Amino acid sequence: MDIDIDFPNRDEILSRLKHRSAKLQSDKKHATGVYVTEIPHNPIDNRATIDYKTADSRGYFKIDFLNVSIYEDVKSEQHLTQLMNKEPMWELLEHAEFADQVFHLNGQHSILIATKPRNVFQLAAVLAMIRPAKRHLIGKDWDSIMKEVWVKPNSDEYYFKKAHSFSYAMAVVVHMNLLCEQLSSP
Protein backbone atom coordinates (compact mmCIF):
# COMPACT_ATOMS: atom_id res chain seq x y z
CA MET A 1 0.00 0.00 0.00
CA ASP A 2 1.15 3.52 -0.66
CA ILE A 3 -0.13 7.06 -0.58
CA ASP A 4 0.08 9.63 -3.36
CA ILE A 5 0.42 13.28 -2.38
CA ASP A 6 0.22 16.04 -5.00
CA PHE A 7 2.47 19.09 -4.79
CA PRO A 8 3.03 22.02 -7.12
CA ASN A 9 6.79 21.38 -6.64
CA ARG A 10 7.77 18.07 -5.05
CA ASP A 11 11.47 18.99 -4.93
CA GLU A 12 10.74 21.88 -2.59
CA ILE A 13 9.06 19.51 -0.12
CA LEU A 14 11.64 16.75 -0.49
CA SER A 15 14.46 19.22 0.20
CA ARG A 16 12.99 19.61 3.70
CA LEU A 17 12.57 15.89 4.46
CA LYS A 18 15.06 13.16 5.17
CA HIS A 19 14.05 10.48 2.67
CA ARG A 20 15.24 7.57 0.55
CA SER A 21 14.22 7.11 -3.08
CA ALA A 22 12.25 3.98 -3.89
CA LYS A 23 13.52 1.48 -6.44
CA LEU A 24 11.69 -0.29 -9.25
CA GLN A 25 12.08 -4.02 -9.90
CA SER A 26 14.29 -3.10 -12.87
CA ASP A 27 16.79 -1.47 -10.47
CA LYS A 28 15.84 1.96 -11.80
CA LYS A 29 14.82 4.79 -9.51
CA HIS A 30 11.08 5.03 -8.89
CA ALA A 31 9.93 8.31 -10.47
CA THR A 32 7.95 9.56 -7.48
CA GLY A 33 8.23 7.07 -4.60
CA VAL A 34 10.15 7.80 -1.43
CA TYR A 35 10.48 6.39 2.08
CA VAL A 36 10.58 8.81 5.00
CA THR A 37 11.53 6.01 7.39
CA GLU A 38 14.70 3.94 7.43
CA ILE A 39 14.95 1.30 4.74
CA PRO A 40 18.00 -0.64 3.52
CA HIS A 41 19.66 1.75 1.08
CA ASN A 42 22.77 2.42 -0.95
CA PRO A 43 24.72 5.16 0.84
CA ILE A 44 26.09 6.53 -2.44
CA ASP A 45 22.83 7.23 -4.30
CA ASN A 46 20.49 7.13 -1.27
CA ARG A 47 18.19 4.70 -3.13
CA ALA A 48 16.48 1.76 -1.45
CA THR A 49 18.30 -1.51 -2.15
CA ILE A 50 15.07 -3.51 -2.34
CA ASP A 51 12.38 -2.83 -4.91
CA TYR A 52 9.17 -1.19 -3.76
CA LYS A 53 7.07 -4.37 -4.05
CA THR A 54 9.49 -6.32 -1.85
CA ALA A 55 9.69 -3.36 0.51
CA ASP A 56 5.88 -3.32 0.75
CA SER A 57 5.80 -7.05 1.56
CA ARG A 58 8.32 -6.37 4.36
CA GLY A 59 6.20 -3.60 5.85
CA TYR A 60 7.96 -0.51 4.51
CA PHE A 61 5.62 2.32 3.58
CA LYS A 62 6.22 4.21 0.33
CA ILE A 63 4.82 7.66 -0.33
CA ASP A 64 4.56 9.00 -3.87
CA PHE A 65 5.34 12.73 -3.95
CA LEU A 66 3.84 13.89 -7.24
CA ASN A 67 4.54 17.05 -9.20
CA VAL A 68 1.16 18.40 -10.18
CA SER A 69 1.82 21.86 -11.54
CA ILE A 70 -1.86 22.64 -12.10
CA TYR A 71 -2.06 23.65 -8.44
CA GLU A 72 0.29 26.58 -9.08
CA ASP A 73 -2.69 28.38 -10.68
CA VAL A 74 -5.06 27.77 -7.77
CA LYS A 75 -5.33 31.03 -5.84
CA SER A 76 -6.74 29.77 -2.53
CA GLU A 77 -8.54 26.94 -0.81
CA GLN A 78 -11.85 28.63 -1.70
CA HIS A 79 -10.79 28.83 -5.36
CA LEU A 80 -9.88 25.12 -5.32
CA THR A 81 -13.26 24.26 -3.84
CA GLN A 82 -15.02 26.29 -6.54
CA LEU A 83 -13.00 24.56 -9.28
CA MET A 84 -13.80 21.13 -7.83
CA ASN A 85 -17.52 21.82 -7.48
CA LYS A 86 -18.07 23.42 -10.87
CA GLU A 87 -19.39 21.04 -13.52
CA PRO A 88 -16.86 21.11 -16.36
CA MET A 89 -17.80 21.37 -20.02
CA TRP A 90 -17.33 17.67 -20.72
CA GLU A 91 -17.74 18.05 -24.47
CA LEU A 92 -14.43 19.95 -24.58
CA LEU A 93 -12.67 16.62 -24.06
CA GLU A 94 -13.75 15.61 -27.56
CA HIS A 95 -11.46 18.32 -28.98
CA ALA A 96 -7.82 17.23 -29.15
CA GLU A 97 -6.50 20.79 -28.87
CA PHE A 98 -8.22 21.13 -25.48
CA ALA A 99 -7.78 17.57 -24.19
CA ASP A 100 -4.05 17.63 -24.94
CA GLN A 101 -3.65 20.52 -22.50
CA VAL A 102 -5.37 18.66 -19.67
CA PHE A 103 -3.46 16.94 -16.89
CA HIS A 104 -3.35 13.17 -17.44
CA LEU A 105 -5.29 13.29 -20.72
CA ASN A 106 -2.61 14.52 -23.12
CA GLY A 107 -2.37 12.07 -26.03
CA GLN A 108 -5.51 10.17 -25.00
CA HIS A 109 -7.88 11.77 -27.53
CA SER A 110 -8.91 8.48 -29.17
CA ILE A 111 -10.01 7.06 -25.80
CA LEU A 112 -11.91 10.26 -24.99
CA ILE A 113 -13.70 10.13 -28.35
CA ALA A 114 -14.55 6.43 -27.88
CA THR A 115 -15.89 6.89 -24.34
CA LYS A 116 -17.19 10.49 -24.17
CA PRO A 117 -17.09 10.80 -20.34
CA ARG A 118 -19.84 13.04 -18.94
CA ASN A 119 -19.25 12.82 -15.20
CA VAL A 120 -16.47 12.21 -12.67
CA PHE A 121 -17.30 8.50 -12.37
CA GLN A 122 -16.89 7.98 -16.10
CA LEU A 123 -13.77 10.13 -16.18
CA ALA A 124 -12.25 8.03 -13.38
CA ALA A 125 -13.00 4.91 -15.44
CA VAL A 126 -11.35 6.50 -18.50
CA LEU A 127 -8.22 7.20 -16.44
CA ALA A 128 -8.21 3.53 -15.42
CA MET A 129 -8.65 2.41 -19.05
CA ILE A 130 -5.58 4.36 -20.10
CA ARG A 131 -3.52 1.79 -18.16
CA PRO A 132 -2.64 -1.52 -19.88
CA ALA A 133 -4.70 -3.85 -17.65
CA LYS A 134 -7.99 -2.12 -18.53
CA ARG A 135 -7.43 -1.07 -22.16
CA HIS A 136 -9.60 -3.96 -23.34
CA LEU A 137 -12.64 -2.06 -22.00
CA ILE A 138 -12.26 0.75 -24.53
CA GLY A 139 -15.19 0.66 -26.95
CA LYS A 140 -17.55 -1.14 -24.56
CA ASP A 141 -20.74 0.47 -23.25
CA TRP A 142 -20.65 2.27 -19.89
CA ASP A 143 -22.58 -0.46 -18.04
CA SER A 144 -20.02 -3.09 -19.11
CA ILE A 145 -17.11 -0.79 -18.33
CA MET A 146 -18.37 0.03 -14.82
CA LYS A 147 -18.94 -3.64 -13.98
CA GLU A 148 -15.32 -4.51 -14.72
CA VAL A 149 -13.12 -1.43 -14.48
CA TRP A 150 -12.55 -1.65 -10.70
CA VAL A 151 -11.97 -5.40 -10.58
CA LYS A 152 -8.32 -6.11 -9.75
CA PRO A 153 -6.67 -7.84 -12.72
CA ASN A 154 -5.25 -11.35 -12.33
CA SER A 155 -2.19 -10.39 -14.35
CA ASP A 156 0.75 -8.23 -13.35
CA GLU A 157 -0.27 -5.55 -15.86
CA TYR A 158 -0.24 -1.98 -14.60
CA TYR A 159 -3.65 -0.68 -13.55
CA PHE A 160 -5.13 2.21 -11.60
CA LYS A 161 -6.95 1.49 -8.37
CA LYS A 162 -10.33 3.14 -7.91
CA ALA A 163 -9.01 5.62 -5.32
CA HIS A 164 -6.21 6.74 -7.65
CA SER A 165 -8.59 7.10 -10.57
CA PHE A 166 -11.06 9.22 -8.62
CA SER A 167 -8.44 11.52 -7.17
CA TYR A 168 -6.92 12.07 -10.59
CA ALA A 169 -10.39 12.57 -12.07
CA MET A 170 -10.98 15.39 -9.59
CA ALA A 171 -7.60 16.90 -10.50
CA VAL A 172 -8.65 16.72 -14.16
CA VAL A 173 -11.91 18.53 -13.34
CA VAL A 174 -9.92 21.23 -11.52
CA HIS A 175 -7.57 21.57 -14.48
CA MET A 176 -10.39 21.68 -17.05
CA ASN A 177 -12.07 24.46 -15.09
CA LEU A 178 -8.77 26.32 -14.65
CA LEU A 179 -8.14 26.16 -18.41
CA CYS A 180 -11.65 27.48 -19.10
CA GLU A 181 -11.07 30.32 -16.60
CA GLN A 182 -7.80 31.21 -18.32
CA LEU A 183 -9.40 31.10 -21.77
CA SER A 184 -12.22 33.40 -20.70
CA SER A 185 -9.94 35.96 -18.96
CA PRO A 186 -8.79 38.95 -21.00
TORDRENSE-264295 format. One record per residue (C-alpha): residue in one letter; x, y negated, z. Coordinates in pm, whole numbers, padded with zeros to 5 digits, always signed. Each point is the difference from the previous one (the first is absolute). Last residue first. Layout:
AXYZ/...
END
This chain:
P-00879-03895-02100/S-00115+00299+00204/S-00228+00256-00174/L+00282+00230-00107/Q+00160-00011+00345/E-00327+00089+00172/C-00058+00284-00250/L+00351+00132+00069/L-00063-00016+00376/N-00330+00186-00044/M+00168+00278-00196/H+00282+00011+00257/V-00235+00034+00296/V-00199+00270-00182/V+00326+00181-00082/A+00105-00018+00366/M-00338+00151+00091/A+00059+00282-00248/Y+00347+00050+00148/S-00152+00055+00342/F-00262+00230-00145/S+00247+00212-00195/H+00238+00036+00292/A-00280+00112+00233/K-00132+00248-00259/K+00338+00165-00046/F+00182-00072-00323/Y+00148+00289-00195/Y+00341+00130-00105/E-00003+00357-00126/D+00102+00268+00251/S-00294+00216-00100/N-00306+00096+00202/P-00142-00351-00039/K-00165-00173+00297/V-00365-00071-00083/W-00058-00375-00012/V-00057-00022-00378/E-00220+00308-00024/K-00362-00087+00074/M+00057-00367-00084/I+00126+00082-00351/S-00291+00230-00078/D-00256-00263+00107/W+00193-00273-00185/D-00009+00180-00336/K+00319+00161-00131/G+00236-00180-00239/I+00293-00009+00242/L-00038+00281+00253/H+00304+00190-00134/R+00217-00289+00118/K-00056+00105+00363/A+00329+00173+00088/P+00206-00233-00223/R-00088-00331+00172/I-00206-00257-00194/M-00307+00195+00105/A+00044-00112+00363/L-00001-00367-00102/V-00313+00070-00206/A-00165+00159+00306/A+00075-00312+00206/L-00152-00210-00280/Q-00312+00215+00008/F-00041-00052+00373/V+00083-00371-00030/N-00278-00061-00253/R-00059-00022-00374/P+00275+00224-00140/K-00010+00031-00383/T+00130+00360-00017/A+00134+00046-00354/I+00085-00370-00047/L+00179-00013+00336/I+00190+00320-00081/S+00110-00142-00337/H+00103-00329+00164/Q+00237+00160+00253/G+00314-00190-00103/N-00024-00245+00291/L-00268+00123+00240/H+00194+00012+00328/F-00011-00377+00055/V-00191-00172-00278/Q+00172-00186-00283/D-00040+00289-00244/A-00373+00006+00075/F-00044-00356-00129/E+00172+00034-00339/A-00132+00356-00028/H-00364-00109+00017/E-00229+00271+00142/L+00108-00101+00350/L-00176-00333-00052/E-00331+00190+00011/W+00041+00038+00375/M-00047-00370+00070/P+00094+00026+00366/E-00253+00007+00284/K+00132-00238+00265/N+00055+00160+00339/M+00372+00069-00035/L+00080-00343-00145/Q-00202-00173+00274/T+00176+00203+00270/L+00338-00086-00148/H-00091-00371-00004/Q-00106+00020+00366/E+00331+00169+00089/S+00180-00283-00172/K+00141-00126-00331/V+00027+00326-00193/D+00237-00061-00291/E+00298+00180+00160/Y-00235+00293+00064/I+00020+00101-00366/S+00368+00078+00056/V-00066+00346+00136/N+00338+00135+00098/L-00070+00316+00196/F+00150+00116+00329/D-00078+00373+00008/I+00026+00134+00354/K+00140+00345+00066/F-00060+00189+00325/Y+00234+00283+00093/G-00176+00309+00134/R+00212+00277-00149/S-00252+00068-00280/D+00008-00373-00081/A+00381+00004-00024/T-00020+00296-00236/K-00242-00195-00220/Y+00210-00318+00029/D+00321+00164-00115/I+00269+00068+00257/T+00323-00200+00019/A-00182-00327+00070/R+00171-00294-00168/N+00230-00243+00186/D+00234-00010-00303/I+00326+00070+00186/P-00137+00137+00328/N-00195+00274-00179/H-00311+00067+00203/P-00166+00239+00244/I-00305-00194+00122/E-00025-00264+00269/T-00317-00207-00004/V-00095-00280-00239/Y-00010+00242-00292/V-00033-00141-00351/G-00192+00073-00317/T-00028-00249-00288/A+00198+00125-00299/H+00115+00328+00158/K+00374+00024-00062/K+00102+00283-00229/D+00095+00343+00133/S-00250+00163-00240/Q-00221+00092+00297/L-00039-00373+00065/K+00183-00177+00281/A-00127-00250+00255/S+00197-00313+00081/R+00102-00046+00363/H-00119-00291+00212/K+00101-00268+00250/L-00249-00273-00071/R+00042-00372-00076/S+00147+00039-00350/L-00282+00247-00069/I-00258-00276+00037/E+00168-00237-00247/D+00073+00289-00234/R-00370+00092-00012/N-00098-00331-00159/P-00376-00064-00048/F-00056+00293+00233/D-00225+00305-00021/I+00020+00276+00262/D-00034+00365-00098/I-00021+00257+00278/D+00128+00354-00008/M-00115+00352+00066/
END
